[in-house]
Amino acid sequence: MDKKSKIFFSVVALLIVGSVAVTYWHIIVKRDYIIEAQANCDPYVEKCFIWECDPQSDVEGEACTGDAETDIWYFQVVRRNASRVPLCDPNDEECDALICGDNEPECSVTFCAEDAIEAQYATACNDPIVYAEENQIEEECDPAVDEACVVEEECDSTTSAVCPIGVVESTTPELE
């Protein structure tokens, strides 16, 4: 091999090693990249993307279960710099991996827009006002505050002869 070829291959090898080293530094050490994730969204307050299960799919996670809470999911898209994401399980309630801090650079939350539905594999957008009207939140009553409130308690007719008024007889089957 002549001297020019050795210099050429040495420079190419040095560029490859340098490129790998710089990439390793940015991705592994500094974690200098953007993470985009779908996070839960409150359809009562925010305009969320809507994902609905596929009734004809047999793939786990896409197929319908018959439970409305798992068959429809309201989500938003969060983009955040990986170096600012805490190392915790995003499914843990105490983990704020998908929550932007105050004035945090390179962090954004994207709510549903008609032109972004297909890119996020969503089926539609919700309207918080319409959603709140159609899905009223049932509030628990407090008999100490509201006289019209009747709290039903359970009683076991096997241990007491008669259940008091306003108390519902327990429907739990007895074990023999």
C-alpha positions, 0 to 999 in steps of 0.5 A, spaced: 500 500 500 502 506 498 503 512 502 497 516 500 492 510 501 495 509 508 493 517 509 487 516 506 484 510 510 487 513 517 483 519 516 477 516 514 478 511 520 479 517 524 473 521 522 469 514 523 471 514 530 470 521 532 463 521 529 462 515 533 465 518 539 461 525 538 454 521 537 456 517 544 457 523 548 451 527 545 446 521 546 449 517 552 453 522 556 449 528 555 442 525 553 441 531 548 435 529 544 428 530 544 423 525 547 416 525 544 411 521 548 403 521 549 401 522 556 394 522 559 389 528 558 383 531 561 378 531 556 373 535 561 379 541 561 383 540 555 382 539 547 385 532 547 387 527 542 382 521 542 384 514 541 379 508 540 380 501 540 379 497 533 374 492 534 376 488 528 384 487 531 386 481 535 393 485 537 393 486 544 393 493 546 389 495 540 383 490 540 377 492 544 376 489 551 369 491 552 371 496 558 370 503 556 375 506 560 380 502 556 377 502 549 378 509 549 384 514 551 384 521 551 392 523 550 396 529 549 403 529 546 409 532 550 416 533 547 421 534 552 429 534 552 431 527 555 436 530 559 431 534 563 427 527 564 427 524 571 429 517 571 423 514 574 417 509 571 412 514 567 406 510 570 408 511 577 404 517 580 410 520 583 414 521 576 413 527 573 417 524 566 412 527 562 410 534 565 414 540 563 417 545 568 416 552 569 419 556 563 423 549 561 426 550 554 425 545 549 419 542 552 412 543 549 405 540 550 401 539 544 393 538 544 389 536 539 388 539 532 385 537 526 391 537 522 395 532 527 390 527 528 393 522 523 400 523 525 398 521 532 394 515 530 388 518 533 381 518 531 378 525 533 379 531 537 374 532 543 371 538 545 372 539 552 365 543 553 361 538 549 365 532 553 363 536 560 356 536 558 355 529 556 359 526 561 357 529 568 361 528 574 357 525 579 359 528 586 359 524 593 354 527 598 355 529 605 349 527 610 352 532 615 352 538 610 346 536 605 340 533 609 337 530 602 343 526 602 342 519 604 348 514 605 346 507 604 350 503 609 350 495 608 347 490 614 347 483 614 340 480 616 343 474 618 346 477 624 341 483 625 333 481 625 331 487 621 335 492 617 334 500 619 331 505 614 336 507 609 340 501 610 341 496 604 341 489 606 348 486 604 347 482 597 354 478 598 353 470 598 354 467 604 360 461 604 358 454 606 
